[in-house]
Amino acid sequence: MTKIFEESAVTIETLDAQLRDGGVVPYNVQPDFIQLRTEQGIAFTISIIADRKFIRFSTYLPLNRHASIDQKHELARRLNEDVFLPVFTIDRDGDLIVTYSMPFTGGLIAETFVSIVNRFASLLEFVVETYGDGLIDFGSPTTVPAVADGSGPTSGELLH
């Protein structure tokens, strides 16, 4: 049977529970947002715009600091033309902002919400792999040195 949440029942707690029921484990849950990571480690946030009845999915992708602003705007333009679902913009720092607002006026179908979460995550990975062209730049991963006192990672694991 299809689970539908009434508008008044759409809260961060409800969304978190639905994600977990759908097999998606959030990275971080706060009172006003849920942070997740794609399989490739790209972080994104889910928040609620209660007065407008929208769930917002958002992230930013760092762009190469040496690329011109025209190159960055051209990337955003291409993405807006080619990629269905989100809106792509360039922020004041010259990074790529990716957002999608999902309405829940009249209620929220639980399975649709989880499906959109998974779609947004895979879309971010697709954008990085397909449209990166040296413009999307996460920088070099940082290696954590081994510590003997047990106060940190000792395996040389990479932090993002």
Backbone as JSON, one array per atom type, in Angstrom:
{
  "sequence": "MTKIFEESAVTIETLDAQLRDGGVVPYNVQPDFIQLRTEQGIAFTISIIADRKFIRFSTYLPLNRHASIDQKHELARRLNEDVFLPVFTIDRDGDLIVTYSMPFTGGLIAETFVSIVNRFASLLEFVVETYGDGLIDFGSPTTVPAVADGSGPTSGELLH",
  "N": [[0.83, -1.19, 0.0], [0.48, 2.25, -0.72], [2.28, 4.71, 0.98], [1.36, 7.76, 2.23], [2.21, 10.93, 3.34], [0.63, 13.44, 5.2], [0.57, 17.0, 4.63], [1.14, 18.38, 7.05], [2.57, 16.47, 8.42], [5.04, 16.31, 7.31], [8.17, 16.46, 8.2], [11.56, 16.97, 9.31], [12.22, 14.79, 10.91], [10.34, 12.87, 10.07], [11.11, 12.59, 7.38], [13.72, 11.62, 7.71], [13.18, 9.15, 8.98], [11.75, 7.91, 6.91], [13.7, 7.76, 4.91], [15.51, 5.96, 6.11], [13.84, 3.72, 6.34], [13.65, 3.21, 3.66], [16.14, 2.26, 3.09], [18.21, 4.08, 2.93], [20.82, 5.62, 4.51], [21.25, 8.43, 6.36], [23.98, 10.81, 6.5], [24.28, 12.81, 8.36], [22.05, 14.16, 10.65], [20.22, 16.93, 11.47], [18.23, 19.34, 13.35], [17.1, 21.02, 11.37], [17.9, 20.12, 8.86], [18.96, 17.41, 6.69], [21.86, 15.68, 6.02], [23.41, 14.0, 3.39], [25.44, 11.58, 1.62], [26.63, 10.76, -1.6], [27.35, 7.62, -3.27], [29.89, 8.03, -4.22], [30.82, 9.9, -2.49], [29.96, 12.57, -2.57], [28.63, 15.26, -0.94], [25.32, 16.21, 0.0], [22.39, 18.15, 0.82], [19.24, 17.95, 2.45], [16.44, 19.87, 3.04], [13.6, 21.52, 4.54], [11.23, 23.72, 3.25], [8.97, 25.04, 4.82], [6.83, 26.98, 4.8], [6.31, 27.32, 2.11], [5.85, 24.79, 1.28], [7.79, 22.93, 0.24], [10.38, 20.54, -0.33], [13.75, 20.85, -0.21], [16.53, 19.95, -2.1], [19.98, 20.19, -2.09], [23.3, 21.23, -3.02], [26.76, 22.14, -3.38], [29.17, 22.27, -5.93], [32.57, 22.42, -6.08], [34.33, 24.61, -8.21], [37.03, 24.9, -10.54], [39.41, 27.2, -9.59], [40.95, 28.6, -11.37], [39.57, 28.76, -13.68], [37.71, 30.75, -15.99], [35.06, 33.12, -15.27], [33.23, 33.16, -17.3], [33.51, 30.6, -18.43], [32.53, 29.09, -16.31], [29.87, 30.0, -16.12], [28.99, 29.14, -18.6], [29.13, 26.37, -18.25], [27.1, 26.04, -16.28], [24.91, 26.89, -17.82], [24.86, 24.93, -19.87], [24.34, 22.65, -18.33], [21.81, 23.28, -17.27], [20.35, 23.17, -19.61], [20.72, 20.52, -20.46], [20.37, 18.64, -18.35], [17.9, 17.05, -16.57], [15.76, 17.92, -13.88], [17.3, 19.31, -11.55], [18.26, 22.77, -10.77], [20.92, 24.73, -11.91], [23.33, 26.98, -10.8], [25.75, 29.65, -10.52], [27.58, 30.58, -7.72], [28.59, 33.39, -5.58], [31.22, 32.83, -4.96], [32.1, 31.55, -7.15], [31.47, 28.89, -7.45], [29.61, 25.91, -8.32], [26.23, 25.73, -7.8], [23.76, 23.42, -6.99], [20.42, 22.73, -7.08], [17.22, 21.4, -6.19], [13.78, 21.65, -5.88], [11.22, 20.02, -4.35], [7.8, 19.74, -4.42], [5.38, 19.41, -1.75], [2.75, 19.92, -1.46], [-0.49, 19.05, -0.6], [0.32, 16.64, 0.29], [2.8, 13.98, 0.7], [4.19, 11.43, -1.13], [5.69, 8.68, 0.12], [7.43, 6.76, -1.12], [8.05, 8.08, -3.47], [9.52, 10.24, -2.54], [11.88, 8.96, -1.51], [12.79, 7.86, -3.88], [13.38, 10.19, -5.36], [15.45, 11.21, -3.8], [17.44, 9.24, -4.23], [17.69, 9.53, -7.0], [18.6, 12.21, -7.21], [21.11, 11.96, -5.96], [22.43, 10.14, -7.72], [22.36, 11.68, -9.99], [24.07, 13.81, -9.32], [26.54, 12.5, -9.27], [26.65, 11.7, -11.95], [26.77, 14.23, -13.22], [29.27, 15.18, -12.31], [31.0, 13.24, -13.4], [30.41, 13.35, -16.17], [30.24, 16.04, -17.03], [32.32, 17.36, -15.87], [34.87, 18.11, -17.05], [37.37, 19.13, -16.18], [36.61, 21.39, -14.89], [35.02, 21.04, -12.59], [36.26, 20.72, -9.45], [37.46, 19.04, -6.88], [39.78, 19.16, -5.53], [42.82, 17.88, -4.03], [42.69, 14.86, -2.18], [43.11, 14.69, 1.37], [45.59, 13.13, 3.25], [45.54, 11.52, 6.31], [47.89, 11.56, 8.84], [49.4, 8.79, 10.61], [48.7, 8.24, 14.05], [49.92, 7.73, 17.31], [48.64, 7.79, 19.76], [46.0, 7.05, 19.64], [44.08, 8.95, 19.18], [43.12, 9.59, 16.73], [42.52, 8.66, 13.25], [44.36, 5.78, 12.19], [45.01, 4.45, 9.97], [45.85, 5.79, 7.76], [43.78, 6.75, 6.31], [41.75, 8.42, 3.84], [40.47, 11.7, 3.97], [37.61, 13.64, 3.17]],
  "CA": [[0.0, 0.0, 0.0], [1.24, 3.48, -0.84], [2.3, 5.52, 2.19], [1.3, 9.18, 1.92], [2.26, 11.79, 4.52], [-0.09, 14.7, 5.08], [1.48, 18.16, 4.67], [1.54, 18.68, 8.43], [3.44, 15.4, 8.92], [6.34, 16.36, 6.63], [9.17, 17.06, 9.07], [12.89, 16.35, 9.17], [12.16, 13.48, 11.57], [9.59, 11.98, 9.18], [11.94, 12.32, 6.2], [14.81, 10.76, 8.17], [12.63, 7.8, 9.18], [11.4, 7.34, 5.61], [14.97, 7.41, 4.25], [16.02, 4.74, 6.74], [12.95, 2.63, 5.91], [13.95, 2.95, 2.25], [17.5, 1.75, 2.95], [19.17, 5.18, 2.78], [21.26, 6.04, 5.83], [21.79, 9.79, 6.32], [25.31, 11.04, 7.05], [24.14, 13.7, 9.5], [20.69, 14.67, 10.78], [20.1, 18.07, 12.37], [16.82, 19.73, 13.43], [16.58, 21.71, 10.19], [18.36, 19.54, 7.6], [19.55, 16.07, 6.64], [22.98, 15.64, 5.1], [23.7, 12.67, 2.86], [26.56, 11.48, 0.69], [26.46, 9.8, -2.68], [28.3, 6.51, -3.17], [31.21, 8.58, -4.53], [31.2, 10.81, -1.41], [29.52, 13.94, -2.78], [27.66, 15.62, 0.09], [24.19, 17.07, -0.34], [21.53, 18.44, 1.95], [17.79, 18.0, 2.29], [15.82, 20.74, 4.03], [12.18, 21.76, 4.29], [10.76, 25.1, 3.19], [7.63, 24.72, 5.31], [5.79, 27.93, 4.4], [6.03, 27.14, 0.68], [5.55, 23.37, 1.07], [8.79, 22.32, -0.62], [11.57, 19.89, 0.21], [14.86, 21.31, -1.05], [17.76, 19.17, -2.22], [20.97, 21.16, -2.55], [24.73, 21.05, -2.78], [27.6, 22.94, -4.27], [30.32, 21.56, -6.47], [33.65, 23.4, -6.24], [34.86, 24.74, -9.56], [38.43, 25.26, -10.66], [39.63, 28.63, -9.32], [41.64, 29.22, -12.51], [38.63, 28.86, -14.81], [37.08, 32.07, -16.09], [33.65, 33.15, -14.89], [32.47, 32.81, -18.5], [33.52, 29.13, -18.52], [31.65, 28.59, -15.26], [28.48, 30.28, -16.52], [28.69, 28.26, -19.73], [28.85, 25.06, -17.67], [25.76, 26.09, -15.68], [23.94, 26.98, -18.91], [24.78, 23.61, -20.49], [23.69, 21.73, -17.4], [20.38, 23.61, -17.22], [19.74, 22.72, -20.86], [20.88, 19.09, -20.7], [20.1, 17.76, -17.21], [16.54, 17.19, -16.04], [15.45, 17.93, -12.46], [17.76, 20.43, -10.73], [18.66, 24.06, -11.33], [22.35, 24.94, -11.72], [23.72, 28.38, -10.79], [27.1, 29.94, -10.03], [27.48, 31.47, -6.56], [29.55, 34.51, -5.52], [32.58, 32.29, -4.88], [32.42, 30.91, -8.42], [31.21, 27.45, -7.38], [28.36, 25.48, -8.94], [25.16, 25.39, -6.87], [22.8, 22.49, -7.58], [19.24, 22.66, -6.21], [15.93, 20.92, -6.7], [12.72, 21.82, -4.89], [10.15, 19.04, -4.56], [6.61, 20.18, -3.69], [4.6, 18.42, -1.02], [1.38, 20.41, -1.29], [-1.43, 17.94, -0.73], [0.9, 15.43, 0.87], [4.05, 13.46, 0.15], [4.24, 9.98, -1.31], [6.95, 8.27, 0.73], [8.3, 6.1, -2.09], [8.51, 9.09, -4.42], [10.58, 10.99, -1.86], [13.11, 8.15, -1.5], [13.21, 7.76, -5.28], [13.99, 11.46, -5.74], [16.75, 11.27, -3.1], [18.38, 8.39, -4.98], [17.88, 10.15, -8.32], [19.44, 13.39, -7.03], [22.46, 11.47, -5.69], [23.04, 9.6, -8.95], [22.5, 12.8, -10.91], [25.29, 14.54, -8.95], [27.68, 11.71, -9.75], [26.62, 11.81, -13.42], [27.24, 15.57, -13.59], [30.72, 15.26, -12.07], [31.69, 12.37, -14.35], [30.12, 13.67, -17.57], [30.39, 17.45, -17.36], [33.42, 17.94, -15.12], [35.79, 18.76, -18.0], [38.41, 19.86, -15.48], [36.04, 22.54, -14.19], [34.62, 20.62, -11.24], [37.56, 20.45, -8.85], [37.37, 18.76, -5.45], [41.11, 19.27, -4.95], [43.47, 16.63, -3.67], [42.3, 14.35, -0.87], [44.11, 14.86, 2.41], [45.92, 11.91, 3.97], [45.72, 11.74, 7.74], [49.04, 10.79, 9.32], [49.17, 7.85, 11.71], [48.97, 8.77, 15.38], [50.16, 6.62, 18.22], [47.86, 7.85, 20.99], [44.63, 6.58, 19.42], [43.15, 10.07, 19.11], [42.68, 9.82, 15.35], [42.67, 7.5, 12.36], [45.73, 5.3, 12.1], [45.18, 3.66, 8.75], [46.19, 6.64, 6.63], [42.57, 6.9, 5.5], [41.57, 9.71, 3.2], [39.35, 12.51, 4.42], [37.08, 14.5, 2.12]],
  "C": [[0.87, 1.25, 0.0], [1.12, 4.3, 0.44], [2.34, 6.98, 1.77], [1.28, 9.96, 3.23], [1.45, 13.05, 4.24], [0.93, 15.83, 5.18], [2.01, 18.41, 6.07], [2.49, 17.64, 9.02], [4.82, 15.42, 8.27], [7.3, 17.18, 7.49], [10.51, 16.39, 8.79], [12.87, 14.95, 9.77], [11.44, 12.46, 10.69], [10.43, 11.59, 7.97], [13.09, 11.38, 6.56], [14.32, 9.32, 8.33], [12.3, 7.14, 7.84], [12.66, 6.94, 4.83], [15.49, 6.08, 4.8], [15.16, 3.53, 6.37], [13.22, 2.23, 4.47], [15.37, 2.48, 2.01], [18.56, 2.82, 2.74], [19.53, 5.67, 4.18], [21.88, 7.44, 5.73], [23.17, 9.86, 6.98], [25.2, 11.85, 8.34], [22.7, 14.22, 9.51], [20.69, 15.76, 11.85], [18.62, 18.48, 12.42], [16.25, 20.36, 12.16], [17.11, 21.19, 8.85], [18.87, 18.12, 7.81], [20.69, 16.14, 5.63], [23.23, 14.2, 4.7], [24.94, 12.74, 1.99], [26.21, 10.46, -0.38], [27.45, 8.66, -2.47], [29.72, 6.98, -3.43], [31.66, 9.61, -3.49], [30.79, 12.25, -1.59], [28.41, 14.24, -1.77], [26.53, 16.46, -0.5], [23.25, 17.14, 0.84], [20.06, 18.42, 1.54], [17.25, 18.88, 3.41], [14.36, 20.97, 3.63], [11.93, 23.26, 4.27], [9.27, 25.02, 3.53], [6.55, 25.67, 4.8], [5.41, 27.81, 2.92], [5.71, 25.7, 0.32], [6.48, 22.73, 0.04], [9.84, 21.62, 0.22], [12.68, 20.27, -0.75], [16.04, 20.36, -0.94], [18.81, 20.14, -2.72], [22.39, 20.71, -2.22], [25.47, 22.1, -3.57], [28.74, 22.05, -4.72], [31.41, 22.59, -6.71], [34.17, 23.4, -7.67], [36.29, 25.24, -9.52], [38.59, 26.77, -10.52], [40.28, 29.36, -10.49], [40.74, 29.36, -13.73], [37.99, 30.24, -14.81], [35.62, 31.98, -15.67], [32.78, 32.81, -16.09], [32.41, 31.3, -18.69], [32.55, 28.53, -17.5], [30.18, 28.81, -15.61], [28.07, 29.41, -17.7], [28.39, 26.84, -19.24], [27.45, 25.03, -17.07], [24.68, 26.13, -16.76], [23.74, 25.61, -19.57], [24.04, 22.62, -19.6], [22.19, 22.0, -17.31], [19.65, 23.17, -18.48], [19.68, 21.19, -20.96], [20.38, 18.17, -19.58], [18.73, 18.07, -16.62], [16.54, 17.11, -14.53], [16.0, 19.17, -11.76], [17.99, 21.72, -11.54], [20.13, 24.25, -10.96], [22.63, 26.44, -11.8], [25.16, 28.5, -10.3], [26.96, 30.91, -8.86], [28.57, 32.54, -6.6], [31.0, 34.04, -5.48], [33.0, 31.6, -6.17], [32.25, 29.4, -8.4], [29.83, 27.16, -7.97], [27.36, 25.05, -7.86], [24.16, 24.51, -7.61], [21.63, 22.38, -6.61], [18.06, 22.04, -6.95], [14.93, 21.08, -5.57], [11.55, 20.93, -5.25], [8.92, 19.49, -3.76], [5.97, 19.04, -2.9], [3.22, 18.96, -0.66], [0.42, 19.25, -1.53], [-0.91, 16.64, -0.18], [2.16, 14.99, 0.15], [3.97, 11.95, 0.06], [5.63, 9.52, -0.89], [7.91, 7.67, -0.29], [8.84, 7.08, -3.12], [9.64, 9.9, -3.82], [11.9, 10.22, -1.9], [13.65, 8.01, -2.92], [13.91, 9.03, -5.74], [15.34, 11.63, -5.05], [17.79, 10.45, -3.87], [18.69, 8.98, -6.35], [18.8, 11.36, -8.22], [20.89, 12.97, -6.8], [23.13, 10.96, -6.96], [23.24, 10.7, -9.98], [23.78, 13.6, -10.6], [26.53, 13.8, -9.45], [27.78, 11.77, -11.27], [27.18, 13.15, -13.87], [28.75, 15.66, -13.43], [31.48, 14.44, -13.11], [31.56, 12.85, -15.79], [30.45, 15.11, -17.95], [31.56, 18.12, -16.66], [34.41, 18.71, -15.96], [36.9, 19.56, -17.33], [37.9, 21.08, -14.75], [35.62, 22.2, -12.77], [35.88, 20.09, -10.57], [37.42, 20.29, -7.34], [38.73, 18.9, -4.76], [41.67, 17.9, -4.63], [42.96, 16.16, -2.32], [43.45, 14.51, 0.11], [44.33, 13.52, 3.11], [46.16, 12.26, 5.43], [46.91, 10.92, 8.2], [48.65, 9.88, 10.47], [49.51, 8.52, 13.03], [49.06, 7.6, 16.35], [49.25, 6.64, 19.44], [46.39, 7.44, 20.82], [43.62, 7.7, 19.28], [42.65, 10.34, 17.7], [42.86, 8.58, 14.53], [44.13, 7.08, 12.26], [46.0, 4.57, 10.8], [45.62, 4.49, 7.56], [44.99, 6.89, 5.74], [42.45, 8.31, 4.95], [40.35, 10.41, 3.77], [38.91, 13.4, 3.28], [36.54, 15.74, 2.74]]
}
